[in-house]
Amino acid sequence: MKKIILHCGMPKTGSSALQVQLAQSRETLLKHGFDYLPMGDFKQARQGRITSGNGAGLARAYLNPEHPASLASRRGELTQKFCDMITAGDQHVILSSEFFSAAPRALLGQLATELSDFGEVHLVFFVREQLNALASSYIQQVKRHLLCQYPDEFFAKWDGYKIPMMYHSYFTQLAKQAPDAQIIAKPYELSQSHSAGLMGLFLDMIGAKVPAAAMPTDSRINLSPSPQEIRLMIEVNKHRPRMQFSDMLVESSHAAGRANIHAQHAILPPEFADEVSTFFRTENEAFFRDFAQSENIYLNAWTDDDFIDLRKVTFDATSVIDILSGLLVNLDQRLAKLENTA
């Protein structure tokens, strides 16, 4: 029976990198019976760019109308368009977008019911340890939205009940709304020890038997900067740079070996980290027991000794020269491309 696989995110679990790998590996996947449909911003993903995934149009159609990215008014049209694509071939179908996890569970369940007429629906999720996900969200605000606050300021009014990180509750309720779908959820952190990284873990989860030699490597997409670079961006953001500045900084950081695709972020104040860990402890135990069905690797994942206070991050001359040199080289390479296309 045909599988219809919706990779739903969640946020901060490497979705952009996975979408690039899926798009760039489409021909290989087709040989093994899986089709990452060439829809949406598929071409951008093949070029290694950050995208919303090939399933973004369909996912956005199932957002609430008040969501800024909603295409709810086109729900019928877009559903039919994707259903036509799904039924056009014999292969199992893969659609990916973080917007699926942003859809209300009732509407995601409605979509799963719609698609179940054409095959076996699999809703695939990765989750991330909550402290790391919160820190990553903060860093994204610094990188992309000119945030100048430090973590303690940014999370001063944190309300755990308003964020979708109650994983066990989320999947339990989704299972009731999507009784015809199979829910597959694993911790993103398992990709760190997988021989083929996140792509390999995903293919294992959906039952795709692709030889290791044909596996693409983890894409260095949307990498996280080092604590020094975060502190630098906080200061630079006061001058309101273009978004490309942070891109250049992180690209040069990766070239210098500072950026890490599996970076752990110990930048949250210990008191806040303890509050968050306590808040999610019971939920995490239940998630690992009932859904991940593995050892709870989030238990005691942090200690107060891990904390890095961004206010106290300093720069020696060597570090400054290293960071500035990378930025200058990156800028020079961009200028060279412009000269070559002039």
C-alpha positions in Angstrom: 0.0 0.0 0.0 1.3 3.5 -0.8 2.6 5.5 2.1 1.9 9.2 2.3 4.6 10.6 4.6 4.2 14.1 6.1 7.3 15.3 7.8 5.9 17.9 10.2 8.9 19.3 12.0 8.8 20.3 14.8 10.7 23.7 14.8 14.4 23.7 15.7 14.9 20.0 14.6 16.9 20.4 11.4 13.9 20.7 9.0 15.7 23.0 6.6 18.8 20.7 6.4 16.6 17.7 5.9 14.6 19.4 3.2 17.8 20.2 1.3 19.0 16.6 1.5 15.6 15.2 0.4 15.4 17.6 -2.6 19.0 16.9 -3.6 18.5 13.1 -3.3 15.2 12.9 -5.2 16.6 10.7 -7.9 18.1 8.3 -5.4 14.9 8.1 -3.4 12.9 7.4 -6.5 15.1 4.4 -7.2 14.1 3.0 -3.8 10.4 3.7 -4.1 10.0 7.1 -2.5 9.2 10.5 -4.1 10.0 13.8 -2.5 7.5 15.7 -4.7 9.0 18.6 -6.7 6.6 21.2 -5.4 6.8 24.5 -3.6 10.3 25.9 -3.2 11.8 22.6 -4.3 14.4 24.3 -6.6 15.7 26.5 -3.8 16.2 23.4 -1.6 18.2 21.7 -4.3 20.4 24.8 -4.3 21.0 24.4 -0.6 18.9 27.3 0.5 16.6 27.5 3.6 13.0 26.7 2.6 9.6 25.9 4.1 9.6 22.5 2.4 7.8 21.0 -0.6 4.6 20.5 1.5 4.4 24.2 2.6 1.5 25.1 0.4 -0.6 22.2 1.7 0.4 22.7 5.3 -0.4 26.5 5.1 -3.9 25.6 3.8 -4.6 23.9 7.1 -3.5 26.8 9.4 -6.1 28.9 11.1 -7.2 31.9 9.1 -5.7 34.3 11.5 -2.2 32.8 11.2 0.0 35.2 9.2 1.1 32.4 6.8 -2.4 30.9 6.4 -3.8 29.9 3.0 -7.0 28.6 4.6 -9.1 30.4 1.9 -7.5 28.1 -0.7 -7.8 24.9 1.3 -10.0 23.0 -1.2 -7.9 24.1 -4.2 -4.5 23.2 -2.7 -5.8 19.9 -1.2 -6.9 18.8 -4.6 -3.6 19.9 -6.2 -1.6 17.9 -3.8 -3.9 14.9 -4.0 -3.5 14.9 -7.8 0.3 14.9 -7.4 0.1 12.1 -4.8 -2.0 9.8 -7.0 0.0 10.5 -10.2 2.8 8.0 -9.4 3.2 4.6 -7.8 6.0 5.6 -5.3 5.5 6.4 -1.6 5.2 10.1 -1.3 7.2 12.4 1.1 6.0 15.9 1.9 7.8 18.2 4.4 7.0 21.4 6.2 7.2 22.7 9.7 3.9 24.4 9.0 2.2 21.0 9.5 3.1 21.1 13.2 1.8 24.7 13.4 -1.6 23.5 12.2 -4.3 22.9 14.8 -4.4 19.2 15.7 -8.1 19.0 14.6 -7.2 20.4 11.1 -4.1 18.2 10.8 -6.3 15.3 11.6 -8.8 16.4 9.0 -5.9 16.5 6.4 -4.8 13.0 7.4 -8.4 11.8 6.9 -8.5 13.4 3.5 -5.2 11.8 2.4 -6.1 8.3 3.9 -8.3 7.7 0.8 -5.0 7.5 -1.3 -2.7 5.5 1.0 -1.4 4.9 4.5 -0.7 8.3 6.2 2.4 8.6 8.4 2.8 11.8 10.4 6.6 12.1 11.2 7.9 14.3 13.9 11.2 15.1 15.5 11.3 16.8 18.9 14.1 18.6 20.7 15.0 18.9 24.3 13.1 21.9 25.5 16.0 24.0 26.9 18.0 23.5 23.7 14.9 24.4 21.6 14.3 27.5 23.6 17.9 28.6 23.3 17.9 27.9 19.6 14.7 30.0 19.2 16.4 32.8 21.1 19.5 32.6 18.8 17.2 32.7 15.7 15.8 36.0 17.0 19.3 37.4 17.3 20.3 36.1 13.9 17.1 37.0 11.9 15.2 39.7 13.8 17.8 42.1 15.2 17.2 41.1 18.9 19.4 42.9 21.3 18.2 41.4 24.5 20.1 38.8 26.6 18.5 35.4 27.3 17.3 36.4 30.8 15.6 39.5 29.4 14.1 37.6 26.5 12.6 34.9 28.6 11.6 37.1 31.6 7.9 36.6 30.8 8.1 33.0 29.7 4.9 31.0 30.0 5.4 27.3 29.4 1.8 26.7 28.7 1.9 28.8 25.6 4.5 26.8 23.7 4.0 23.5 21.8 6.6 21.6 23.7 4.3 19.4 25.8 5.2 16.5 23.6 3.2 13.7 25.2 0.1 15.8 25.4 0.5 17.0 21.9 0.8 13.6 20.3 -1.9 12.0 22.5 -4.4 14.6 21.4 -3.2 14.4 17.8 -3.7 10.6 17.9 -7.4 11.2 18.8 -7.8 13.7 16.0 -6.0 11.6 13.4 -7.1 8.0 14.1 -6.4 6.8 10.6 -2.7 8.0 10.7 0.4 6.5 12.1 2.3 8.9 14.3 6.1 8.5 14.4 8.0 10.7 16.8 11.7 10.6 17.8 14.1 12.9 19.6 16.1 15.0 17.1 19.2 14.3 19.3 19.3 10.7 18.1 20.6 12.0 14.7 23.9 12.9 16.5 24.8 9.3 16.9 23.3 8.0 13.6 25.9 7.0 11.0 24.0 8.9 8.3 22.9 11.8 10.5 19.4 13.3 10.5 18.6 12.0 6.9 19.5 8.5 7.9 17.4 8.6 11.1 14.4 9.9 9.0 14.8 7.2 6.4 14.9 4.6 9.1 11.7 6.0 10.6 9.8 5.8 7.3 11.2 2.4 6.4 13.2 3.6 3.4 16.0 1.1 2.7 18.5 3.3 1.0 22.1 2.0 1.1 24.5 3.9 3.3 26.8 4.7 0.3 23.9 6.5 -1.4 23.1 8.6 1.7 23.7 12.3 1.5 25.7 14.0 4.3 24.2 16.3 6.8 23.7 19.8 5.2 25.3 22.7 6.9 22.1 24.7 6.8 21.0 27.3 9.5 24.0 26.6 11.7 24.2 28.1 15.2 27.0 30.6 16.0 29.4 30.3 19.0 28.8 32.3 22.2 31.3 34.9 21.1 29.5 35.3 17.8 26.1 35.6 19.5 27.5 38.3 21.8 28.9 40.1 18.7 25.6 39.9 16.9 23.8 41.4 19.9 26.1 44.4 19.7 25.9 44.7 16.0 22.1 44.4 16.0 22.0 47.8 17.7 23.1 49.2 14.3 20.4 47.3 12.4 22.4 45.3 9.9 20.9 43.4 7.0 20.1 39.8 7.6 22.9 38.8 5.3 25.4 39.9 8.0 24.4 37.0 10.3 24.5 34.6 7.3 28.1 35.7 6.5 29.1 35.4 10.2 27.8 31.9 10.5 29.2 30.8 7.1 32.7 32.0 8.1 32.2 30.3 11.5 31.6 27.0 9.9 34.6 27.5 7.6 36.7 28.1 10.7 35.4 25.1 12.5 33.5 27.0 15.2 29.9 26.3 14.0 28.4 22.9 14.8 25.3 21.3 13.2 24.5 19.7 16.6 25.4 22.6 18.8 24.3 22.5 22.4 23.4 26.0 23.8 24.1 26.5 27.5 23.2 30.2 27.5 20.0 30.0 29.6 20.3 31.2 33.2 20.5 28.3 35.7 17.4 29.3 37.6 15.4 29.4 34.4 16.9 26.2 33.1 15.9 24.5 36.4 12.3 25.9 36.1 12.0 24.6 32.5 13.5 21.2 33.2 11.1 20.7 36.2 8.1 21.9 34.1 8.6 19.4 31.4 9.9 16.4 33.4 6.7 14.4 33.7 5.7 15.2 30.0 9.1 14.0 28.8 9.0 10.7 30.8 5.6 10.0 29.3 6.7 10.9 25.8 9.7 8.6 25.8 7.6 5.8 27.3 4.6 6.0 25.0 5.9 7.5 21.7 9.7 7.4 21.4 9.7 4.1 23.2 13.3 4.5 24.3 15.3 5.7 27.3 14.6 9.2 28.4 17.7 11.0 27.2 16.4 14.4 28.3 16.5 13.5 32.0 19.3 15.4 33.7 20.6 16.7 30.4 21.8 19.9 32.0 23.8 21.1 35.0 24.4 24.6 36.4 28.1 24.2 35.5 27.2 24.2 31.8 25.9 27.8 31.9 27.6 30.4 29.7 26.8 34.0 30.6 26.8 36.0 27.3 27.3 39.2 29.2 30.7 37.9 30.4 31.8 36.6 27.1 35.1 38.4 26.2 37.1 38.7 23.0 40.9 38.4 22.8 42.8 39.9 19.9 43.1 36.5 18.2 39.4 35.8 18.3 38.5 39.2 17.0 41.0 38.9 14.1 39.7 35.4 13.3 36.0 36.5 13.2 36.7 39.7 11.2 39.0 37.9 8.8 36.2 35.4 8.1 33.7 38.1 7.5 36.1 40.0 5.1 36.9 36.9 3.1 33.1 36.1 2.8 32.4 39.6 1.7 35.3 39.4 -0.8 33.8 36.2 -2.3 30.4 37.8 -2.6 31.9 40.8 -4.4 33.8 38.4 -6.7 30.5 36.7 -7.7 28.9 40.1 -8.4 31.9 41.1 -10.6 31.7 37.8 -12.5 28.0 38.3 -13.3 28.4 42.1 -14.2 
